């Protein structure tokens, strides 16, 4: 299972790093869902429920996405501020 990423670690990552972390989180959840479907076919309902609950309760991808959006927004603001300074110079 993917460990929960702390906020400090997210702050240190670049946009590219956050993208890869997000893809890894989504991939892990997809694997859990596929395993869950296999458990459902085998009528192992307890393990199916465990996998389903894991995916539902996991919020890693949401936190990564929010940090990614925040960094993109900040980079756009810095870029537009630099453009304004060039116009005034």
ChimeraX commands (.cxc) that place a marker at each C-alpha (Angstrom):
marker #1 position 0.00,0.00,0.00 radius 0.5
marker #1 position 1.12,3.50,-0.76 radius 0.5
marker #1 position 2.04,5.44,2.34 radius 0.5
marker #1 position 0.20,8.64,3.00 radius 0.5
marker #1 position 2.29,11.57,1.85 radius 0.5
marker #1 position 2.77,14.35,4.36 radius 0.5
marker #1 position 2.10,17.98,3.47 radius 0.5
marker #1 position 5.78,18.91,3.91 radius 0.5
marker #1 position 6.79,16.28,1.36 radius 0.5
marker #1 position 4.20,17.58,-1.10 radius 0.5
marker #1 position 5.53,21.13,-0.72 radius 0.5
marker #1 position 9.04,19.99,-1.65 radius 0.5
marker #1 position 7.98,18.29,-4.88 radius 0.5
marker #1 position 8.04,19.99,-8.27 radius 0.5
marker #1 position 5.04,20.01,-10.58 radius 0.5
marker #1 position 6.61,17.09,-12.45 radius 0.5
marker #1 position 7.15,15.19,-9.19 radius 0.5
marker #1 position 3.55,15.80,-8.14 radius 0.5
marker #1 position 2.36,14.53,-11.52 radius 0.5
marker #1 position 4.26,11.27,-11.10 radius 0.5
marker #1 position 3.07,10.88,-7.51 radius 0.5
marker #1 position -0.53,11.45,-8.63 radius 0.5
marker #1 position -0.20,8.83,-11.37 radius 0.5
marker #1 position 1.25,6.36,-8.86 radius 0.5
marker #1 position -1.64,6.98,-6.44 radius 0.5
marker #1 position -4.24,6.46,-9.17 radius 0.5
marker #1 position -2.43,3.34,-10.40 radius 0.5
marker #1 position -2.41,1.86,-6.90 radius 0.5
marker #1 position -6.13,2.51,-6.49 radius 0.5
marker #1 position -6.84,0.89,-9.86 radius 0.5
marker #1 position -4.90,-2.20,-8.77 radius 0.5
marker #1 position -6.94,-2.32,-5.54 radius 0.5
marker #1 position -10.17,-2.09,-7.52 radius 0.5
marker #1 position -9.09,-4.87,-9.88 radius 0.5
marker #1 position -8.16,-7.06,-6.90 radius 0.5
marker #1 position -11.54,-6.21,-5.39 radius 0.5
marker #1 position -13.33,-7.35,-8.54 radius 0.5
marker #1 position -11.39,-10.62,-8.41 radius 0.5
marker #1 position -12.49,-11.09,-4.79 radius 0.5
marker #1 position -16.07,-10.36,-5.81 radius 0.5
marker #1 position -15.93,-13.00,-8.57 radius 0.5
marker #1 position -14.52,-15.48,-6.03 radius 0.5
marker #1 position -17.34,-14.47,-3.66 radius 0.5
marker #1 position -14.82,-13.34,-1.04 radius 0.5
marker #1 position -16.99,-10.43,0.04 radius 0.5
marker #1 position -14.94,-9.47,3.09 radius 0.5
marker #1 position -11.77,-8.85,1.06 radius 0.5
marker #1 position -13.83,-7.10,-1.62 radius 0.5
marker #1 position -15.24,-4.76,1.01 radius 0.5
marker #1 position -11.75,-4.12,2.45 radius 0.5
marker #1 position -10.37,-3.11,-0.95 radius 0.5
marker #1 position -13.39,-0.96,-1.71 radius 0.5
marker #1 position -13.14,0.82,1.64 radius 0.5
marker #1 position -9.42,1.44,1.10 radius 0.5
marker #1 position -10.09,3.18,-2.22 radius 0.5
marker #1 position -13.01,5.18,-0.82 radius 0.5
marker #1 position -11.12,6.33,2.29 radius 0.5
marker #1 position -7.87,7.18,0.52 radius 0.5
marker #1 position -7.47,10.89,-0.06 radius 0.5
marker #1 position -3.88,10.96,-1.29 radius 0.5
marker #1 position -4.77,11.76,-4.89 radius 0.5
marker #1 position -7.04,14.63,-3.82 radius 0.5
marker #1 position -4.31,16.20,-1.68 radius 0.5
marker #1 position -1.73,15.76,-4.45 radius 0.5
marker #1 position -4.12,17.30,-7.00 radius 0.5
marker #1 position -4.78,20.32,-4.76 radius 0.5
marker #1 position -1.05,20.90,-4.23 radius 0.5
marker #1 position -0.46,20.54,-7.98 radius 0.5
marker #1 position -3.19,23.09,-8.77 radius 0.5
marker #1 position -1.78,25.45,-6.15 radius 0.5
marker #1 position 1.71,25.29,-7.67 radius 0.5
marker #1 position 0.34,25.81,-11.19 radius 0.5
marker #1 position -1.68,28.82,-10.01 radius 0.5
marker #1 position 1.35,30.32,-8.24 radius 0.5
marker #1 position 3.57,29.83,-11.28 radius 0.5
marker #1 position 0.96,31.54,-13.49 radius 0.5
marker #1 position 0.75,34.45,-11.04 radius 0.5
marker #1 position 4.53,34.85,-10.97 radius 0.5
marker #1 position 4.66,34.71,-14.76 radius 0.5
marker #1 position 1.95,37.34,-15.19 radius 0.5
marker #1 position 3.61,39.58,-12.57 radius 0.5
marker #1 position 6.90,39.33,-14.48 radius 0.5
marker #1 position 5.08,40.28,-17.70 radius 0.5
marker #1 position 3.52,43.32,-16.04 radius 0.5
marker #1 position 6.92,44.43,-14.74 radius 0.5
marker #1 position 8.35,44.15,-18.26 radius 0.5
marker #1 position 5.56,46.34,-19.61 radius 0.5
marker #1 position 6.21,49.04,-17.04 radius 0.5
marker #1 position 9.99,48.97,-17.53 radius 0.5
marker link #1:1,2 radius 0.2
marker link #1:2,3 radius 0.2
marker link #1:3,4 radius 0.2
marker link #1:4,5 radius 0.2
marker link #1:5,6 radius 0.2
marker link #1:6,7 radius 0.2
marker link #1:7,8 radius 0.2
marker link #1:8,9 radius 0.2
marker link #1:9,10 radius 0.2
marker link #1:10,11 radius 0.2
marker link #1:11,12 radius 0.2
marker link #1:12,13 radius 0.2
marker link #1:13,14 radius 0.2
marker link #1:14,15 radius 0.2
marker link #1:15,16 radius 0.2
marker link #1:16,17 radius 0.2
marker link #1:17,18 radius 0.2
marker link #1:18,19 radius 0.2
marker link #1:19,20 radius 0.2
marker link #1:20,21 radius 0.2
marker link #1:21,22 radius 0.2
marker link #1:22,23 radius 0.2
marker link #1:23,24 radius 0.2
marker link #1:24,25 radius 0.2
marker link #1:25,26 radius 0.2
marker link #1:26,27 radius 0.2
marker link #1:27,28 radius 0.2
marker link #1:28,29 radius 0.2
marker link #1:29,30 radius 0.2
marker link #1:30,31 radius 0.2
marker link #1:31,32 radius 0.2
marker link #1:32,33 radius 0.2
marker link #1:33,34 radius 0.2
marker link #1:34,35 radius 0.2
marker link #1:35,36 radius 0.2
marker link #1:36,37 radius 0.2
marker link #1:37,38 radius 0.2
marker link #1:38,39 radius 0.2
marker link #1:39,40 radius 0.2
marker link #1:40,41 radius 0.2
marker link #1:41,42 radius 0.2
marker link #1:42,43 radius 0.2
marker link #1:43,44 radius 0.2
marker link #1:44,45 radius 0.2
marker link #1:45,46 radius 0.2
marker link #1:46,47 radius 0.2
marker link #1:47,48 radius 0.2
marker link #1:48,49 radius 0.2
marker link #1:49,50 radius 0.2
marker link #1:50,51 radius 0.2
marker link #1:51,52 radius 0.2
marker link #1:52,53 radius 0.2
marker link #1:53,54 radius 0.2
marker link #1:54,55 radius 0.2
marker link #1:55,56 radius 0.2
marker link #1:56,57 radius 0.2
marker link #1:57,58 radius 0.2
marker link #1:58,59 radius 0.2
marker link #1:59,60 radius 0.2
marker link #1:60,61 radius 0.2
marker link #1:61,62 radius 0.2
marker link #1:62,63 radius 0.2
marker link #1:63,64 radius 0.2
marker link #1:64,65 radius 0.2
marker link #1:65,66 radius 0.2
marker link #1:66,67 radius 0.2
marker link #1:67,68 radius 0.2
marker link #1:68,69 radius 0.2
marker link #1:69,70 radius 0.2
marker link #1:70,71 radius 0.2
marker link #1:71,72 radius 0.2
marker link #1:72,73 radius 0.2
marker link #1:73,74 radius 0.2
marker link #1:74,75 radius 0.2
marker link #1:75,76 radius 0.2
marker link #1:76,77 radius 0.2
marker link #1:77,78 radius 0.2
marker link #1:78,79 radius 0.2
marker link #1:79,80 radius 0.2
marker link #1:80,81 radius 0.2
marker link #1:81,82 radius 0.2
marker link #1:82,83 radius 0.2
marker link #1:83,84 radius 0.2
marker link #1:84,85 radius 0.2
marker link #1:85,86 radius 0.2
marker link #1:86,87 radius 0.2
marker link #1:87,88 radius 0.2
marker link #1:88,89 radius 0.2
view
